[in-house]
Amino acid sequence: MYVEALEVAVDHVHICIAVPPQQSVGSAVRKLKSLSARHMFERFPHLERVMWSGELWSPSYFVRTVGDRVTAEVVRRYIESHDDEAALGVQAELFPSGKAKRRT
């Protein structure tokens, strides 16, 4: 998998990922949620105390595949323009400058 675009809001995350055709979308989402939760709990141990039963992510998710009318570029532009002022501090804390890499 490769992260194409990412935007963290106060109560949700928009992410555009390229998933290899041999991997199911459900499997990709499970891996993404599992690995990111593990990283977050290691980096911010106090989260486990404030999260209900130690669960970082809800079990639900929304997936939109790209095609003729909704291209990957349209999705990336939407995510990158999704500017939630309240989340700016959260993003800076989670992804300090230089830690997240963009594909060009």
MARMISE-96744 format. One line per field, with one value per atom (N, C-alpha, C): residue number from 0; x negated, y negated, z negated; atom name; residue in three letters. Coordinates in Angstrom, 3 decimals. Last residue first. Example, Ala and Ser with C-alpha at 12.3 -4.5 7.8 and 13.67 -1.06 7.14 Angstrom:
BEGIN
i	(1,1,1,0,0,0)
xx	(-12.850,-13.670,-12.900,-13.190,-12.300,-13.200)
yy	(2.250,1.060,-0.030,5.690,4.500,3.300)
zz	(-7.080,-7.140,-7.870,-7.800,-7.800,-7.800)
at	(N,CA,C,N,CA,C)
aa	(SER,SER,SER,ALA,ALA,ALA)
! end
This chain:
BEGIN
i	(103,103,103,102,102,102,101,101,101,100,100,100,99,99,99,98,98,98,97,97,97,96,96,96,95,95,95,94,94,94,93,93,93,92,92,92,91,91,91,90,90,90,89,89,89,88,88,88,87,87,87,86,86,86,85,85,85,84,84,84,83,83,83,82,82,82,81,81,81,80,80,80,79,79,79,78,78,78,77,77,77,76,76,76,75,75,75,74,74,74,73,73,73,72,72,72,71,71,71,70,70,70,69,69,69,68,68,68,67,67,67,66,66,66,65,65,65,64,64,64,63,63,63,62,62,62,61,61,61,60,60,60,59,59,59,58,58,58,57,57,57,56,56,56,55,55,55,54,54,54,53,53,53,52,52,52,51,51,51,50,50,50,49,49,49,48,48,48,47,47,47,46,46,46,45,45,45,44,44,44,43,43,43,42,42,42,41,41,41,40,40,40,39,39,39,38,38,38,37,37,37,36,36,36,35,35,35,34,34,34,33,33,33,32,32,32,31,31,31,30,30,30,29,29,29,28,28,28,27,27,27,26,26,26,25,25,25,24,24,24,23,23,23,22,22,22,21,21,21,20,20,20,19,19,19,18,18,18,17,17,17,16,16,16,15,15,15,14,14,14,13,13,13,12,12,12,11,11,11,10,10,10,9,9,9,8,8,8,7,7,7,6,6,6,5,5,5,4,4,4,3,3,3,2,2,2,1,1,1,0,0,0)
xx	(-5.862,-5.741,-5.609,-4.588,-5.070,-4.867,-5.673,-4.726,-5.377,-6.098,-6.681,-5.587,-6.289,-5.418,-6.023,-8.411,-8.112,-7.239,-8.707,-9.730,-9.423,-6.984,-7.647,-8.745,-4.929,-5.833,-6.546,-2.142,-3.035,-3.935,-0.893,-0.974,-2.008,-1.142,-1.616,-1.827,0.031,-1.349,-1.944,2.615,1.758,0.298,3.480,3.420,2.490,3.487,2.575,2.402,5.556,4.196,3.177,8.170,7.294,5.843,9.577,9.398,8.406,9.722,8.873,8.580,9.588,10.312,9.409,9.736,8.994,9.862,9.404,10.265,9.542,7.631,8.330,9.264,6.711,5.750,6.426,9.080,8.459,7.528,9.488,10.510,9.876,7.142,7.432,8.471,7.468,6.329,6.599,9.797,9.809,8.674,8.809,9.974,10.017,6.783,6.435,7.571,8.233,7.361,6.980,11.546,10.174,9.394,14.610,13.874,12.484,15.175,15.645,14.926,13.645,13.761,14.119,12.296,12.657,12.735,11.653,11.540,11.856,13.772,12.756,12.745,14.160,14.586,13.466,15.292,14.329,14.947,15.477,16.068,14.974,15.895,15.091,15.880,16.076,16.634,15.632,15.035,14.968,15.459,12.944,14.244,14.152,9.711,10.575,11.922,8.738,8.492,9.487,9.602,9.867,9.678,9.466,8.228,8.408,12.001,11.481,10.230,12.013,12.873,12.282,9.203,10.006,10.807,7.630,8.806,9.693,5.620,6.413,7.682,4.443,5.122,5.995,3.207,4.408,5.172,0.820,2.007,3.298,-1.149,-0.605,0.667,-1.907,-1.095,-0.413,-3.419,-3.900,-3.187,-1.882,-3.290,-3.800,0.545,0.503,-0.944,-0.271,0.270,0.197,-1.074,-2.028,-1.546,1.373,0.198,-0.819,2.895,3.274,2.089,1.550,1.590,1.978,1.944,0.592,0.593,4.820,4.039,2.660,5.528,6.032,5.187,4.118,3.898,4.346,5.230,3.799,3.511,7.947,7.579,6.111,7.648,8.168,7.796,6.699,5.891,6.337,8.883,7.587,6.693,10.795,11.004,9.709,9.670,9.824,9.989,7.223,8.601,8.637,4.551,4.965,6.394,3.860,3.934,4.368,3.633,4.826,4.956,2.526,2.221,3.444,3.828,3.808,3.512,3.138,3.061,2.890,5.279,4.185,4.285,6.171,6.215,5.017,8.091,6.837,7.076,9.282,9.418,8.074,10.551,9.359,9.763,12.287,12.157,10.874,12.425,13.171,13.113,10.606,10.791,11.436,8.697,9.664,9.831,6.034,6.535,7.451,5.436,5.893,6.517,3.435,3.899,4.302,2.608,2.992,3.586,1.364,1.339,1.633,-0.393,0.469,0.280,-0.343,-1.060,-0.068,-0.850,0.000,-0.887)
yy	(-12.105,-13.141,-12.548,-11.249,-10.759,-11.846,-12.459,-12.514,-11.952,-11.383,-11.569,-11.542,-12.650,-12.067,-12.380,-13.981,-12.591,-11.915,-16.672,-15.725,-14.286,-17.910,-18.212,-17.191,-15.475,-16.620,-16.747,-14.291,-14.201,-15.421,-14.811,-13.445,-13.284,-17.593,-16.704,-15.287,-18.581,-18.955,-18.020,-17.552,-17.095,-17.400,-19.019,-17.563,-17.034,-21.620,-21.261,-19.766,-21.377,-21.733,-21.374,-20.947,-19.785,-20.146,-23.271,-22.710,-21.553,-23.688,-24.550,-23.935,-21.532,-21.647,-22.417,-21.357,-22.097,-22.289,-19.622,-19.464,-20.069,-19.569,-20.837,-20.781,-16.967,-18.033,-19.377,-15.627,-15.399,-16.549,-16.632,-16.778,-16.649,-15.804,-17.240,-17.485,-12.995,-13.655,-15.140,-12.695,-12.297,-12.979,-13.581,-14.247,-13.942,-11.675,-13.092,-13.871,-9.350,-9.450,-10.904,-10.324,-9.857,-9.968,-9.711,-10.106,-9.501,-8.763,-10.085,-10.602,-6.262,-7.254,-8.650,-5.717,-5.222,-6.367,-4.542,-5.538,-4.884,-3.715,-3.377,-4.448,-4.496,-4.916,-4.541,-3.533,-3.332,-3.792,-4.136,-4.383,-4.225,-2.211,-2.993,-3.168,-1.046,-1.420,-2.187,-0.641,0.472,0.102,-3.426,-2.761,-1.616,-3.298,-3.510,-2.841,-2.659,-3.967,-4.265,-1.094,-1.080,-2.484,-0.892,-0.859,-0.805,-1.269,0.098,0.184,-4.478,-3.413,-2.066,-6.425,-5.749,-4.637,-7.273,-8.087,-7.443,-5.393,-5.692,-6.458,-5.401,-4.179,-4.428,-7.920,-7.669,-6.445,-7.939,-8.417,-8.167,-7.215,-6.201,-6.644,-7.930,-8.696,-7.733,-5.963,-7.348,-8.195,-3.661,-3.676,-5.105,-4.454,-4.081,-4.026,-4.924,-6.019,-5.686,-2.342,-3.458,-4.584,-0.987,-0.542,-1.678,-2.420,-2.418,-2.008,-1.805,-3.197,-3.277,0.982,0.433,-1.006,1.106,1.815,1.195,-0.443,-0.786,-0.141,0.956,-0.469,-0.884,3.523,3.310,1.854,2.943,3.572,3.334,1.930,1.063,1.634,4.223,3.002,2.085,5.942,6.305,5.077,4.524,4.790,5.129,4.658,3.354,3.547,7.259,6.777,5.434,7.468,7.257,6.713,7.512,8.810,8.685,4.836,5.596,6.946,2.650,3.594,4.460,-0.544,0.823,1.765,-3.729,-2.814,-1.419,-5.842,-4.881,-4.063,-8.650,-8.054,-7.127,-9.541,-8.999,-8.371,-11.437,-11.161,-10.651,-10.793,-10.885,-10.609,-12.480,-11.495,-11.741,-14.531,-13.302,-12.271,-16.499,-16.262,-14.903,-15.159,-16.089,-15.724,-14.800,-14.415,-15.514,-13.592,-14.774,-14.293,-12.473,-12.255,-13.575,-10.581,-11.844,-11.527,-8.104,-9.148,-10.527,-5.565,-6.686,-7.780,-2.297,-3.565,-4.686,1.180,0.000,-1.232)
zz	(5.522,6.541,7.917,2.383,3.668,4.703,-0.746,0.368,1.610,-4.068,-2.739,-1.690,-7.278,-6.251,-4.892,-8.554,-8.909,-7.866,-7.862,-7.441,-7.745,-10.642,-9.373,-9.080,-12.277,-12.281,-10.939,-12.592,-11.447,-11.394,-15.023,-14.530,-13.433,-15.347,-16.399,-15.860,-13.055,-13.344,-14.387,-13.341,-12.255,-12.545,-15.575,-15.638,-14.561,-14.597,-15.676,-15.803,-12.672,-12.274,-13.347,-13.326,-13.270,-12.980,-13.133,-14.472,-14.476,-10.343,-11.179,-12.547,-7.904,-9.166,-10.128,-4.628,-5.644,-6.875,-2.070,-3.244,-4.444,-0.047,-0.257,-1.454,-0.077,-0.363,-0.596,0.659,-0.646,-1.009,3.264,2.222,0.839,4.559,4.420,3.337,4.403,3.752,3.543,5.995,4.584,3.837,8.461,7.851,6.355,8.906,8.749,8.096,9.279,8.106,7.851,10.424,10.617,9.310,11.112,9.902,10.020,13.672,13.248,12.011,13.898,14.967,14.457,10.633,11.954,12.937,7.304,8.366,9.711,4.530,5.519,6.599,1.270,2.612,3.557,-1.882,-0.811,0.492,-5.314,-4.010,-2.965,-8.327,-7.395,-6.102,-11.778,-10.482,-9.628,-14.273,-13.331,-11.929,-15.208,-15.180,-14.176,-16.775,-15.608,-15.795,-19.359,-18.772,-17.654,-22.264,-20.823,-20.270,-25.031,-24.270,-22.763,-26.129,-25.985,-25.109,-25.031,-25.565,-25.203,-25.811,-24.789,-25.451,-27.891,-27.555,-26.494,-28.101,-29.290,-28.934,-25.609,-26.051,-27.274,-25.525,-24.719,-25.190,-26.885,-27.601,-26.815,-25.011,-25.920,-26.651,-22.091,-23.037,-24.011,-20.803,-20.830,-21.875,-21.168,-21.588,-21.739,-20.088,-21.501,-22.020,-17.401,-18.215,-19.707,-16.573,-16.564,-17.482,-16.805,-17.570,-17.678,-14.942,-16.361,-17.228,-12.558,-13.016,-14.486,-12.406,-12.507,-13.013,-12.298,-13.304,-13.502,-10.062,-11.393,-12.488,-8.025,-8.254,-9.653,-8.207,-8.433,-8.775,-7.586,-8.869,-9.191,-4.975,-6.042,-7.409,-3.630,-3.663,-4.798,-3.934,-4.507,-4.635,-2.429,-3.859,-4.571,0.134,-0.522,-2.026,0.689,0.589,-0.140,2.963,1.577,1.559,5.607,4.925,3.461,6.381,6.762,6.059,3.739,4.821,5.142,3.238,2.723,3.882,2.362,3.495,2.915,0.482,0.556,1.839,-1.108,0.230,0.320,-3.869,-3.371,-2.003,-6.473,-5.046,-4.570,-9.667,-8.834,-7.391,-12.390,-11.324,-10.526,-14.248,-14.519,-13.398,-13.374,-14.804,-15.058,-10.608,-11.200,-12.670,-8.499,-9.814,-10.314,-5.354,-6.080,-7.384,-2.689,-4.056,-4.669,0.250,-0.389,-1.754,0.732,1.762,1.164,-0.672,-1.013,0.033,0.555,0.560,0.282,0.000,0.000,0.000)
at	(N,CA,C,N,CA,C,N,CA,C,N,CA,C,N,CA,C,N,CA,C,N,CA,C,N,CA,C,N,CA,C,N,CA,C,N,CA,C,N,CA,C,N,CA,C,N,CA,C,N,CA,C,N,CA,C,N,CA,C,N,CA,C,N,CA,C,N,CA,C,N,CA,C,N,CA,C,N,CA,C,N,CA,C,N,CA,C,N,CA,C,N,CA,C,N,CA,C,N,CA,C,N,CA,C,N,CA,C,N,CA,C,N,CA,C,N,CA,C,N,CA,C,N,CA,C,N,CA,C,N,CA,C,N,CA,C,N,CA,C,N,CA,C,N,CA,C,N,CA,C,N,CA,C,N,CA,C,N,CA,C,N,CA,C,N,CA,C,N,CA,C,N,CA,C,N,CA,C,N,CA,C,N,CA,C,N,CA,C,N,CA,C,N,CA,C,N,CA,C,N,CA,C,N,CA,C,N,CA,C,N,CA,C,N,CA,C,N,CA,C,N,CA,C,N,CA,C,N,CA,C,N,CA,C,N,CA,C,N,CA,C,N,CA,C,N,CA,C,N,CA,C,N,CA,C,N,CA,C,N,CA,C,N,CA,C,N,CA,C,N,CA,C,N,CA,C,N,CA,C,N,CA,C,N,CA,C,N,CA,C,N,CA,C,N,CA,C,N,CA,C,N,CA,C,N,CA,C,N,CA,C,N,CA,C,N,CA,C,N,CA,C,N,CA,C,N,CA,C,N,CA,C,N,CA,C,N,CA,C,N,CA,C,N,CA,C,N,CA,C,N,CA,C,N,CA,C,N,CA,C,N,CA,C)
aa	(THR,THR,THR,ARG,ARG,ARG,ARG,ARG,ARG,LYS,LYS,LYS,ALA,ALA,ALA,LYS,LYS,LYS,GLY,GLY,GLY,SER,SER,SER,PRO,PRO,PRO,PHE,PHE,PHE,LEU,LEU,LEU,GLU,GLU,GLU,ALA,ALA,ALA,GLN,GLN,GLN,VAL,VAL,VAL,GLY,GLY,GLY,LEU,LEU,LEU,ALA,ALA,ALA,ALA,ALA,ALA,GLU,GLU,GLU,ASP,ASP,ASP,ASP,ASP,ASP,HIS,HIS,HIS,SER,SER,SER,GLU,GLU,GLU,ILE,ILE,ILE,TYR,TYR,TYR,ARG,ARG,ARG,ARG,ARG,ARG,VAL,VAL,VAL,VAL,VAL,VAL,GLU,GLU,GLU,ALA,ALA,ALA,THR,THR,THR,VAL,VAL,VAL,ARG,ARG,ARG,ASP,ASP,ASP,GLY,GLY,GLY,VAL,VAL,VAL,THR,THR,THR,ARG,ARG,ARG,VAL,VAL,VAL,PHE,PHE,PHE,TYR,TYR,TYR,SER,SER,SER,PRO,PRO,PRO,SER,SER,SER,TRP,TRP,TRP,LEU,LEU,LEU,GLU,GLU,GLU,GLY,GLY,GLY,SER,SER,SER,TRP,TRP,TRP,MET,MET,MET,VAL,VAL,VAL,ARG,ARG,ARG,GLU,GLU,GLU,LEU,LEU,LEU,HIS,HIS,HIS,PRO,PRO,PRO,PHE,PHE,PHE,ARG,ARG,ARG,GLU,GLU,GLU,PHE,PHE,PHE,MET,MET,MET,HIS,HIS,HIS,ARG,ARG,ARG,ALA,ALA,ALA,SER,SER,SER,LEU,LEU,LEU,SER,SER,SER,LYS,LYS,LYS,LEU,LEU,LEU,LYS,LYS,LYS,ARG,ARG,ARG,VAL,VAL,VAL,ALA,ALA,ALA,SER,SER,SER,GLY,GLY,GLY,VAL,VAL,VAL,SER,SER,SER,GLN,GLN,GLN,GLN,GLN,GLN,PRO,PRO,PRO,PRO,PRO,PRO,VAL,VAL,VAL,ALA,ALA,ALA,ILE,ILE,ILE,CYS,CYS,CYS,ILE,ILE,ILE,HIS,HIS,HIS,VAL,VAL,VAL,HIS,HIS,HIS,ASP,ASP,ASP,VAL,VAL,VAL,ALA,ALA,ALA,VAL,VAL,VAL,GLU,GLU,GLU,LEU,LEU,LEU,ALA,ALA,ALA,GLU,GLU,GLU,VAL,VAL,VAL,TYR,TYR,TYR,MET,MET,MET)
! end
